[in-house]
């Protein structure tokens, strides 16, 4: 199975900050990497697919990059509604493993 | 509007069975691959199972293989998860999730989830 490791596990930031979350795969997954946002008590929401493609309706302050084993999710200017938990997921092979999550909190 | 509505969750004893359903609307269900993903209380996301649009290709996580069965009825726009030999560690919110235009691109719509509690 492909292991997905996110860093950091938690992060404190302020509104307006630029934030980067990293996801590393245990083997190459090409660009088959997706990012989700989840708020408490809610279902996950797809933000980025295929490493860098912005899902329809997602604000342009979210961006993704990377290929192979190393990927990043960047939020260019944090908004109050962005405080949530973020997960990466590889869709290169089954099982479609998720990272452990990154909790983004208000500083 | 795309909607996925799960049902069938509840409290079940260890070793028991439960059948989850996911009713789909707002899109051509028979054209999309579907998944079940679960989340134990306070924990991260765990992919459980996948089924192709026709139902001919199915995958499971090792943690549920041999105990859970995914299926779909395209005529009824419904996805199912039959869960047998349930264990305490199966306690979780179970989400059905629609794959994007391609299964390479993750899941673009999710239901609200249904809670399964396995306890005596």
Interface residues (C-beta under 8 A of the other chain):
Chain A: X1 X32 X34 X36 X38 X42 X43 X44 X45 X46 X49 X50 X53 X55 X87 X89 X91 X92 X94 X95 X96 X97 X98 X99 X100 X101
Chain B: X35 X37 X44 X45 X46 X47 X50 X59 X61 X62 X95 X97 X100 X103 X104 X105 X106 X107 X108 X110 X111 X112 X113
